[in-house]
Amino acid sequence: MINSLLGGRYKLGEMIGTGGMADVYVAEDTRLARQVAVKVLRSDLARDPSFVARFRKEALAAAALNHPGIVAVYDSGEEPAPYIVMELISGHTLRELIHKGERVPLKRALEIGEGILAALEYSHQSGIVHRDIKPANIMITDNGDVKVMDFGIARALADLGATLTSTWNVVGTAQYLSPEQALGEVADLRSDIYSTGCLLYEVLTGKPPFTGETPVSIAYQHVSGVLVTPSSIVPELPAGIDTLLTVALAKNPDDRYQSAGLMLDDLYKIKTGEVVTTKVAKPPVSRRKLLIGAISTIAAGALLVAGVFLTRPDTDTSNLPQLPNVVGLTQAEAQALLGDYVVTITRAYDGRIPKDRVASQAPLATTRAQKGSGVVLVISDGPGNSEVPIDLVGMSLLDARSALTSVGLVVASTEAVPSDQPQGTVLKVTPEPGSTITAGSGVVLQIASGEVSVPSLIGIEALQAKTILVQAGFLVREVEGFDANQPIGVVIRQAPDGGTTQTIGKSVTITINKTP
């Protein structure tokens, strides 16, 4: 398809990726003179009218997502095959990073988790559940930024019933599958949290939480397998990781984090050394036997689209229709799709969604709901304006993020700088606190890294040097050495060197000149 012109606009260049679901090409947007990525879906999906309709709707919803942690969707079309036009990211997928077999440093692993959860918190607030969080859908840019992709495609495929198929990256998907997805039940935002937990578990420990020889056996582990705590695999992991991932990977969705923001808060506590106080749900005294339907008929280790799932006898909701996703549609379009339900309309400012389009829906899309039940739609009045809170300076990053969210603003980026303030304290805000900006805009926060400059101690008498270090907030480690050119009793060496930065509370080693 190289050099093909899609939609009379996108000239395909080299293929940069391929999979069972789609091929990805670099393309030139001839109208705007920019490079983009175009994902062309496989031919069997193109022949399915129901999928094309779902894909069109989901692409529209995905295009409404405007967040630095989400790969932007620019356009979509259906000729010669369904395709989606996205921003071109220079970087690599998390799957490529994992497959290198290199251990991801703890700090970087936590940053990856933060990036994914921030993107999911935004998408969930927009009424969009991803349903296929996995390493192949996480991009790491050349600058180290984390971006989640394939929102629209994942949802459209899930609506088609393709949770696991023999042709759609079976094993990769099965490793990050929530128990409710394996059971054929409704996947909501807590399914994304579970999948994120699986991904973060693998990044931190080097292995997925559940494994098996076939997708079926992996799915069974998700439903009934006992989680091995991450610290059992990597003992040096910080306190709180076990709690974080045990809660995220709870079998019952009600026992998990109920929002990506709550999991993000605990992740940040771990990163800053705070105590994670979230309670882990106690396992039931006895576990109900799960029925495994028709597993013996599954070929080549794949679950078939024709409704072969792990099933519970008391969780059959298949008789109820799923609510369509109407986020991003006009009020008239949304009400037409929701003709079988009682629709209540409210309006609110929303910087993420264009004016007069649906900003959110409750219950969320794909929820199974009785016809005639109520659905609340919030119609966007556009971004409106918000005032940057005046009291952000001095707050913790966690509190500042919450304060900004409460007024319709987001943290665009953070810059850590050495400071004698407690780690994570907000030092500066851009734009200035009290200024009025467009709602939905990003605010830049300068925060204390918790690091200060190490004083230069060479030539200073030992007692005085120790006093200086203690007053600066460091612990002192003293060793002896000898330098015939220096007076006895003074510091002749130090580590770290004077002028470098060091986290408050860490030790500084000084070598005191002693007679041999």
Helices and strands as residue ranges (DSSP letters): E 5-6, E 10-18, E 22-29, E 34-41, H 43-46, H 49-63, E 73-77, E 83-87, E 91-93, H 94-99, H 106-125, G 135-137, E 138-141, E 146-148, H 151-160, H 170-174, H 179-182, H 189-205, H 215-224, H 230-233, H 241-248, G 253-255, H 260-272, E 291-292, G 295-297, E 310-311, H 331-337, E 342-348, E 358-362, E 374-380, E 385-387, H 397-406, E 410-417, E 426-430, E 436-438, E 442-448, E 451-453, H 462-472, E 475-481, E 491-495, E 501-503, E 507-513
